[in-house]
Amino acid sequence: MSRLGNKPVELPSGVEVTLRDNVMTVKGPKGTLTQSYSADVKLTVENNQVVLEGSGESRQAKANHGLYRSLLNNMVVGVSKGFVKDLVLEGIGYRVVASGNKLVFSLGFCHVIDYYVHPEIKVSVDGNTKLKLECYDKQLLGQVAAEIRSLRKPEPYKGKGIRYSDEVIRKKIGKAASK
């Protein structure tokens, strides 16, 4: 069995979990998330925690046990606290402007790039180069952050591009000048 899957998921106050027809629904102060789960995992809600039990001995059943525990935990944390991703634009002339649910990027191309953000994601811009994304859905937040980063990935010679705030870019040494 999965070691992680055996750990129960604690439910904070204000969060409720509903299980019906192999679909778990987590409702909290920030929103509602749903996720279908496999029949080889049994979920039970008892005194402010959700316990998962794996019912199969196959490799896939053991993997699903830990997977659905992690997904459920992310859903509970998301609807109670939420998730945040910080992005930094590095490079001369690189900037972002937010207007409603649209981000306008100037990334050194001959044109600006318009990116329409999902309505569930809150965006705030600090200065022109720092972008903060907030959402209660971890999967959606990670997908949007990855799409924004892919507009101009950081390059290894000067470090220019869009990167996560905690990401470290390993810089390469350029060509040595020949004598």
Helices and strands as residue ranges (DSSP letters): E 9-10, E 16-20, E 23-27, E 32-36, E 41-46, E 49-54, H 59-80, E 83-90, E 95-99, E 102-106, E 113-116, E 122-126, E 130-135, H 138-149, E 161-164
